[in-house]
Amino acid sequence: MTLYYLLYFFALPVNCIAMILVFIRIYKGPTVFDRIVALDLLITMGIGTIAIYSIITKQPLFLDVAMILALIGFLSTVAFSYYLEKRKDND
């Protein structure tokens, strides 16, 4: 079994199932904080999917896209947290 078969038949399906579960957490999340953490996890899983696709297609350009998405995901999580902290102080 080569790396490509392992990525095609194990890593991608497991990642897709996990993404579905994260979407359910975003939908049912009891608090805004749960939804933010789930959104951050979804972005991280998207980065993993892009990395797997980059390995399968042998296109290193996609890794640059994954790094940019990681930066955007980190900054959005920090911005959401900052906003919620300020909102809680005002209430």
C-alpha positions in Angstrom: 0.0 0.0 0.0 1.5 3.3 -1.1 1.1 6.7 0.4 -1.4 7.7 -2.4 -3.7 4.8 -1.6 -3.5 5.6 2.1 -4.4 9.3 1.4 -7.2 8.4 -1.1 -8.9 5.7 0.9 -8.2 6.6 4.5 -7.2 10.2 5.2 -9.6 12.0 2.9 -12.7 10.0 3.9 -11.9 10.4 7.6 -11.3 14.1 7.1 -14.7 14.5 5.3 -16.6 12.6 8.0 -14.9 14.8 10.6 -15.9 18.0 8.7 -19.5 16.8 8.7 -19.4 16.4 12.4 -17.8 19.9 12.8 -20.6 21.4 10.6 -23.1 19.8 13.0 -21.3 21.4 16.0 -21.4 24.8 14.2 -25.1 24.3 13.7 -26.0 23.0 17.1 -23.4 24.8 19.2 -25.0 26.0 22.4 -22.8 29.1 22.7 -21.0 31.4 20.3 -17.7 30.3 21.7 -18.4 26.7 20.7 -19.2 27.9 17.2 -16.0 29.9 17.0 -13.9 26.9 18.1 -15.7 24.7 15.6 -15.1 27.2 12.8 -11.4 27.3 13.7 -11.3 23.5 13.6 -13.1 23.5 10.2 -10.5 25.9 8.8 -7.7 23.6 10.2 -9.3 20.6 8.6 -9.5 22.5 5.3 -5.8 23.2 5.5 -5.3 19.5 6.0 -7.4 18.7 3.0 -5.5 21.2 0.9 -2.2 19.6 2.1 -3.4 16.1 1.2 -4.5 17.3 -2.2 -1.1 19.0 -2.7 0.6 15.7 -1.9 -1.6 13.7 -4.2 -1.3 16.0 -7.2 2.4 16.9 -6.5 1.6 20.6 -6.7 3.6 22.5 -4.0 1.7 25.7 -4.9 -1.3 24.5 -2.9 0.9 24.5 0.3 1.2 28.3 -0.1 -2.6 28.5 -0.3 -2.8 26.4 2.9 -0.4 28.7 4.7 -2.4 31.8 3.7 -5.6 30.0 4.8 -3.9 29.2 8.2 -3.0 32.9 8.6 -6.5 34.0 7.8 -8.0 31.4 10.1 -5.8 32.5 13.0 -6.5 36.1 12.5 -10.2 35.5 12.3 -10.2 33.5 15.5 -8.3 36.2 17.3 -10.7 38.9 15.9 -13.8 37.0 17.0 -12.3 36.4 20.4 -11.5 40.1 20.8 -14.9 41.1 19.7 -16.6 38.8 22.1 -14.4 39.9 25.0 -15.3 43.6 24.3 -19.0 42.7 23.9 -18.9 41.0 27.3 -17.2 44.0 28.9 -19.9 46.3 27.6 -22.8 44.2 28.8 
